[in-house]
Amino acid sequence: MKKRYHSREFAAITALVIVVVQCRGATQAPTVAQGNSDAPHDIVQKRAVIREPRRLALVAFALIPAGTFQMGGSLRPDDPVYDAPLHDVGASKFYIEKYEVSKALWDKITLWGAGQGYADLPNGEARAKNHPVQSVSWYDVVKWCNARSEMEGLTPCYYSDTLLKHIYRTGFIDLDIAMVKWDASGYRLPTEAEWERAARGGLVGKRFPWGDIISHRKANFNNFGREDYQTGTTNYHPKYWDGSHRNTGCKEYTDELYTSPVGSFAANGYGLYDMAGNVCEWCWDWMGNYPSSLQTDPRGPATGSDRAVRGGSFSTCAGACGVADRSSAEPASSGLDCGFRVAHAAIP
């Protein structure tokens, strides 16, 4: 039984606050924008003074502590295979971006990369500069991570060979675990385990990053009204839908539905925004069944056909926004509601 991103019951559609805090090595006091700002990129763009390596503190990162947590647990009894079984996972500490990558940041790195060998990074799409970038494939975002790393003088994570000699800059390569410098200083996608640990925000056994009930006060999603763990206004988010399209199910979407500015809703316990709804987020892993035994820093199957996607989006129903819920997509696909955030190793 294979659940895919483009065919699941509540499928995601084919759809920054730029602050300075907690960036490793920062020596200057942070400037923080309010999460509900509609134009954070234009309001706050203060850069910290960075020691080596010279990571540009254009986006806030949160340190996720090491520890063991329970991963998995399906919200939907009709589809229990991929989201379960519950199993213990040991996780090392790491950093993850507090915000989904905005169009403004995507454009900045892509423009630089075009002159540095990153010849096929797409423009991407977005409602506005301070909204998350959309319509980017797994291949696109992995190469973008390398471009951002190189622009900031950091060691890239992704390589086109297992000897880790050739930086992955162009083309469509199905990278495997041996083609990644996991302890490099540069940026990468979080693994599924890292993403779920971060999304849970330190809570145990909860459906969502904040608790067990979801509403439009918490996230930008399709409140279709069929789940017993949703409440409040139904249909699409009233602030990010012009009301011209009749909602007939979780698969419905049109141009009248759209994202919210990054950071528009309250953060979870780790200070992360939009871990539920807005745009689905690419992860590193190939999609596959969970093991039932204890795993430590798992990185997913060795091979596969689809890459994992997490978090739900502005068009998906409540179940898709659960911290344990899993979707997947072919790595070349660029669904209209699919974006990402980056992570990096917690180097001593």
N, C-alpha and C positions, 0 to 999 in steps of 0.2 A: 504494500500500500504506500504509494508515494505521493506526498503532498507537495505540489509545486506552486510557486509564487503566482503563476499566471492562470491556474485553474482551481485553486482552493475555493471553498464556499464563499469566503469574504475576500476575494482576491484583491491585492493592491493594484491600483491602476497602472497602465503603461504610460506616470506624472513625473549684526552678530553683536549678537552683542559682542563687540570687540572690546575686551577688557584685559587688564593685566593683573592676574593673581596667580599665585602658586606655580609659576613657571620655574622649573629647576634652574637655580643659579641666579635668580632675580635679586637685585640689591636695592631696587627702588620701590617705594611704597606704591601699591596698586591703585588704579583708578577704576571704580566699579560703576557700571550703568545699571539702572533698574531693569528687571526682567521684562516689564511690560512696555519698554520703549519701542516705538514703531520704526525708529531710524537709528539704531545703536551704532552702526558702522560710521555714520557721519558725526555722531556725538562724541564717541570715545575712541581714540586711536593712539593712546599714549604708549610708548615703547619702553620697556624696562632696560636697565643696564645689565648685560649678560656677561658672565665669565665664560671661559671655554667649557664646552663648545658654544659658539655664539648663536644660541637658539633665539630667534626673534619672537618676543613675547606678544604676538599679535592676537592670541586667543588664550583664554584661561584654561588651565588643566587642573584636574583633581587627582590627588594621590589616592589610589584604592589600596587599602592595607592588605597585607598577606593574611591568609586564614583559610579555613575550611567552611564550605557552605553546601546546602542542598540545592542541586540543579535539576530542573525539569518539573513536570506536573501539568497535565493537560487541563484546560478549562472546558473542553468540549468532549463529552463521553463518546460522541460519534467518531472522533478522530484522535485516539489516544496514542498512536504508534510513535510518532516522532518527538512528541513533547515529553514523553515518559520513557523509562521509569525514573522516579526520583532516585538520585544517586549522589553520593558525597564527592565533592571535588576540592582538592587542595590547590590554592592559588597563590602565586607569588605576588608581591606588590608591583604595581605598575601605574603609569599615568594615563589618563584618558581625557580627551577634550570635553569641556563642559557644554559646548554647543555643537550642534550640527554645522558642518562646513557651509558657510554662506556663499552666495554667488560672488560677493565682493572679494572674498579670500580666494575662491576658485579662480577668478579672473586674474588676480595678482600673480599667482603662481604659474598659471597657464601662459600668461604673457612672457614671464621670465623664461619659462621652459622652452618656448618656441625657438629661442635663439641658442639653446644649450643642448640640442639633440632630441628634445621631446616634441617630435614633429607631428604627432597624431592625437594630441589631446584635444577633445572637442570643446566647443563653447559651453555646452551645458545649457540648461534652462532654469528660469526662476521667475517668480512673480515680481520680485524687486531685488535690489542688491543686498538688502538685509534679510532676505528670505533664504532658506536652504537651497543649495544648488540641486537640480533634478536632472533626470534623463542622462545619467552617467553610468557606464557599465562597470563591472568589477575590474576589468582590465584597465579602464580609464583611471579609476581611483587609486589603484595600486601604483601605476606610473606617476600619478600626481603626487602621491606620498613621497616617492623618490625625488621628484623635482623640488618639492618643498624642502626636503632634507638637504639636497645639494645647494639650494639657494641660501640656506642658513648655515652652510659650512659644516653640516653634520654627516655622519656616515650613513648612506642609504641602507635600507633593509632588504630590498628585493633585487635578485640577480637572475640573469638568463642562463646560468650554468651552475652546477653543483659545486664547482671549485670556488664560487663566489668571486669571480674575477671580472665579470662583465655586468655592469649596472643595467638593469631592465629599464629602457627608455622608450622603446617603440615596439609595435607589433602586438600580437595576441598569443601570449605564452601561458600555458597551464602550469603555473609554478607549483612545485611540491615543497614539502617542509624543509628539504635539504637546500633549497635555493633561497633561503631567508636567513639573514643575520639577526637572530632574535634578540641578541644583547647589544645591537648597534644603537648609537645615539639618535638615529633618525626616526622618522614617522612610519607607522604601519597601521593596517586595520586591526582592530581588536579580534581576538578569537571569540568564538561563541561563548565559551566559559567566561572569559573576561567581560564580554558585553553583559551577560546575565548577572554576574556578580556586581558589576557597576550599576546596572539598572535597578537591582533590588535595593540599593541605597542603604544597606545595613539591616534592612528588615528581614524577618524570617517567616516563611510560609504565607506571604501575601501575594495577591493576584497582580497588583500594579505597583509602580515605584513608590506610591504613597500609602497604600492600603488595599482594601478589598472592593471598593466601589468606585466606578468611573463616571464622570459627567463632563459636560462641556466647560465647566469651571476648571477642570484639571488638564484637558487635552483637546486638541483639534482632531476629531475622528467622526465617524458616521455612527451616531447613536440611534441605531435602527430600532431599538426598543424591545428586542426579543430576549435579552439576557436578564437574569435576575440580579446581576451585579452592576447594572447601569441605572442611572437615575437622571432627573432633570430634563431639560429640553431634548426633544428627539429630533431625528433627521440629521442632516449635516450641521456643522457648527454655524450658528446664525451669523457670526461675524465674518466668516470666511466662505460664505455661499450666498449668492445673490437671490436665491429663492426661485429662480426661473425654471429649475429642473426638478421634476417630480422624483422623489426617492422611491424606487420600487424594489430595492434590494442592495445587498452589499457589493454586488458587481457593477452597480450603476455609477457612472462618472461622466462629466462633461467639463468644458472649459469654465463653467460657472462655479466650479469647486476649486479651491486653491489652498496653498499653504499659509501658515501664519509666520510672522517674523520670528527668527530664532530667539529663544529665551522668552517667549510671550507668556508662559505659564510657570508656576512655582517649581523650584528645583526639588530633587529628591534629597535623601539624607546625606548623600555624598556631594551635593551641590551641582548635580547634572540636570540639564534642561532637555525637554522633549524626548525623553526616553520612551514615551508612549505617544503614538500619533505623529502628526505633521508629515514627516517622510519616513519610509522604511529605511533601514540602515544596513549596508553591506557589512559582512564579517569575513574573516579569513577563510573559514572552514569549508571544505566540501561537505555537502549534505549527506548525512548517514544516520543510522540508528545509534542510540546511546548505549554504552555499556552499562551493566548493572553494578559493577564493582567500583571501588574508590579509584579515582583518577587524579593525577597531579599535573597541573598546567597542560591539559589536553589541547591538542591542535587539530582534532578532527581526523577523518579517514585519510588514507594516503592518496586515494584517487576518487573521482566521482564525475558527475555530469553537471551538477548544479552547485552553486555556492550559497551559503546560508544568508538569509535576510531576516532582520529582527525589528521589532518595535511597532509595527502597524503604521498607518498613515492617515491623512485627512479623509480618505475615502473608505477605509476599512472599518469593520464593526468592532465592538468592544473586545471580543475575544482575541482579535489579532493584536491588541495593544497590551496583552498580558506579558509579564516579564519572562515567563517560561515558553510563550508561544513561538513557534518556529515556522518560517516560510523559506522558500528557496527560489532561485532563478538561474537560468543559464548565464555564465559569466559575461557573455557578449551582449546580453539584453540590457536595455536602458529604459526601464519603465519610468513613466512620467512622475511617479511618486516615490522614486528610489534615490536616496542620497547616502550620506555617510558622516562619520566622525572618525578622528584618528586617535591612536594611542602611541605611547613610546615606553621603552624599558625604563625602570627605575634604577639607573646606573649609580653605583656608590660614588 
